[in-house]
Amino acid sequence: MCGIVAVRMLAGARSASDLVTPMVGTLAHRGPDDAGVFVEGQIGLGFKRLAILDLSPTGHQPMRSADDTAVLVFNGEIFNYVELREELRTLGHTFRSTGDAEVLLQAYLQWGEDCLRRFNGEWAFVIYDRRTGSLFGARDRFGIKPLYHARVADALVWASEIKAVLALREFPRAINWRAAGPYLLDGTLDHLTETFFAGLQVVPAACAFHVDRGGRQRTWRYWSIPQEPRGAVGEVSDPPASYAELFEDAVRIRLRSDVPLGICLSGGLDSTAVICAMDRVRRSNGGGKGNGTQITAFTYHHPAFDERRYVDATVNRTGARVHWLEMDHVALWDLAEPVMRAHDEPVHTLTAMVGYELMRMIAGCGIKVILNGQGADETLGGYDSYFPAAWYSDLRRGRPWQALSEIRRYTSVHGGVSWERMVGVMEHLVKTELRRSAWYRDVALPPPDDVPPFEATDLHTILRRSTTTDPLPLYLRVEDRNSMAHSVEVRLPMLDYRLVEFLFGLANDWKIRGPLNKYLLREAMRGRIPEVVRARVDKMGFPSPFKQLLDGKSFEAVFELVTSRRARERGVYDSGRIASDLETHRDTSNGAIAWRAFRVAQLELWAQMHGL
């Protein structure tokens, strides 16, 4: 991956280099291998390179096209660049480099804005078209790679990270409470195009923009997840086999690299599926133990969340070499400030600190590319909260006996009382349907507080929202900033758009069935991963001991932040209540208090670091 900057001056006599130079200087961590700046009239482009494909000087950016009509800055990877290059060659294009950047640039010259639908990858790029004096840019379908946008005095600017915009003295720093408020109240992050800085926005995922010579901007969405499933399961003869084939190819093309790569491995289904596919690709290419192609894996271990049994089964199957990260919660809170500097905004939990240290270890082992299973939970139905949504979907479609059968199968494995779950889902259905009716909205005071107005809660809608709004965008931001802080590129095969389109075209029971989530993935991986992992029904991931935040050294640091003079003068907290709650629950495992204190401490740390 890399760091990019783009500037279009709108008025005045200043040079674009006055803005590009300080902005690109903040992104060295994203690209320590090379740098470049292009300035022409009102246009400025800046680049910091992390060399992954084509390590030679021909991969340098900003990259000019062979006919000198277009200039590109590009962060990310186009994983199907090999196939696209061959197609472009048949159309008469020639190539000077062996990487994907020139393929992207030539694809734009061949197909214009329509090139986006041909890309399979993760990207944020800006192209200066010298023929028209315009800028064209886009972000990948899921927003894996970041891009921010702001109007700064007499210029429009874009950058890979917030800190690049903050480098401009013309940008006024002020708290944006439209983003900070929801975070304080319920911990919501990255669900809007807003950032914590007023006037600084996120370019939305799956969106492109065009800025003409006069500075007029047009923005559009070029891809979206279907609002409804395309049809019944029967339309695909063998969904597990079809998914397995797509998945193998998604992993295969993400192993294209001219530098060492590895994988973040937990004991869960997703990363296990990825590493086993990596192993199959390696063996099909003639790899094997002892020949220098051994897979390198990295995992986090904490005694309270021990997944060694599952990791060991995967290691035995793949022959991978595993590096273990072990940390305590005190060390995690000590990372609050460097993590904040990497992210430019607050994070959600101490898990972000775990990821930050894991990426540090990965970089220290000489690995520059890492794969993981991010995105599977949101697209395949991996969270426990999705089970009631599946039952609700059956009820709403007039299938109460199907819902009851699914609840009974779930209860037989996970425990509880079936009829209580059924009653709860029925009550939720009634409340939701009432909220849909105009007469009820006119007379019901107060409305049911657990059902937002007009908000559908069927499984398909919830998975779509989880993928596009909350929580996946947050997790992608955390993944990118943590990895790029240590100059490591992350690749996510589970978010190959072909897999996602396939999943959202299937019926709900291919995601949730009986006691099992991610049902399609489990069936697709039958015989392909260790059975002990494929059949497990519990979930851990990379957790952190959050409830222990309020003891020892971490308590003192949090208490000092949330009761500081600047926090009291901000006028948005009940400082006395915060101090009282913290003292009362010191050295306890009160998760609710720790969670609220963490959010206030994060916001205060962020605000004070930026002089706000």
Secondary structure, DSSP 8 states (H G I E B T S, - for coil): -EEEEEEEE-SSS--THHHHHHHHGGGGGG-BSEEEEEEETTEEEEEEE---S--SGGG-SSEE-TTSSEEEEEEEEETTHHHHHHHHHHTT---S-SSSHHHHHHHHHHHGGGGGGG--EEEEEEEEETTTTEEEEEE-TT--S--EEEEETTEEEEESSHHHHHT-TTS---B-HHHHHHHHHH---S-SSB-SBTTEEE--TTEEEEE-TT--EEEEE-----SS--S-GGGSS-HHHHHHHHHHHHHHHTT--SS-EEEE--SSHHHHHHHHHHHHHHHHTT--TTTT---EEEEEE-GGG--HHHHHHHHHHH--EEEEEE--HHHHHHTHHHHHHHHSS--SSTHHHHHHHHHHHHHHTT--EEE--TTHHHHHT-STTHHHHHHHHHHHTT-HHHHHHHHHHHHHHH-S-HHHHHHHHHHHHHHHHHHHSHHHHHH-SS--TTS-TT---SHHHHHHHHHHTSSHHHHHHHHHHHHHTTT-EEE-GGG-HHHHHHHTTS-GGGT-BTTBSSHHHHHHTTTTS-HHHHT-----SS---GGGGGSHHHHHHHHHHHTSHHHHHHSSS-HHHHHHHHHHTTTS--HHHHHHHHHHHHHHHHHHHTT-
